[in-house]
Amino acid sequence: MARTVWDSSVGKKTVMAVSGLIMLLYLVAHMIGNLKIFFGSGEFNHYAHWLRTVGEPFMHYEWTLWLVRIVLVVAVVAHAVSAYQLSRRDIKARPSKYVHKKPRASYATRTMRWGGIILGLFIVWHILDLTTGTVHPGFQPGHPYQNVVDTFSTWYGNVIYIVAMLALGLHIRHGFWSAAQTLGVGSRTRDRALKTVANVLALLLTAGFIAVPVGVMTGVVS
């Protein structure tokens, strides 16, 4: 039964919608946590430590954090695989007359496709930069505030992050409304409200995330 649902286009779109909403909830929480950096190093470092102790003593140190990470990895992989397979299925379904002359994809389709690729690459870079410190020369384990300030004190750190957050905003703007349609929430009377919610969410998340590098660049966070 599960295989039959997965093999259908509707099933893949549902997986994309549900996994996308899971990631959206995480992004809202992540943005709120990031904004704690404006309250100083003590507040931000305490928040970073709290993330590792959530659920104690029932949960062991970092168990809850790793559980969240596992859920996110599953959501990201499911989202990416579904998107890729749906894209391939769409290409195969095109009439043969398009073999030599492909029709231009819609603005929304191009935005979602390239935005997804940019975000996928950014996730890898972000983990290597601020989680493992692999690509972060001045990385200091146990000092998240200083690591963030150090990253956004470089021009390339700011460029990578801001470009990715702009791509994220566009991805959410189109993806939220699309997910609502897939899950049957959309209707003729609700479409305007759903599009408004999508635009507001995209704007707030983009502004919230970009506020951090801007804060470092302007000296508000130092």
Buried (B, 14 or more C-beta within 10 A) or exposed (E): EEEEEBEEEEBBBBBBBBBBBBBBEBBBEBBEBBBBBEEEBEEBBEBBEEEEBBEEEEBEEBBBBEEBEEBBEEBBEBBBBBBEBBBEEEEEEEEEEEEEEEEEEEEBEEBBBEBBEBBEEBBEBBBBBBEEBEBBEEBEEEBBBBBBBBBBBBEEBBEBBBEBBBBBBBBBBBBBBBBBBBEEEBEEEEEEEBBEBBBEBBEBBBEBBBBBBBBBBEEEBE
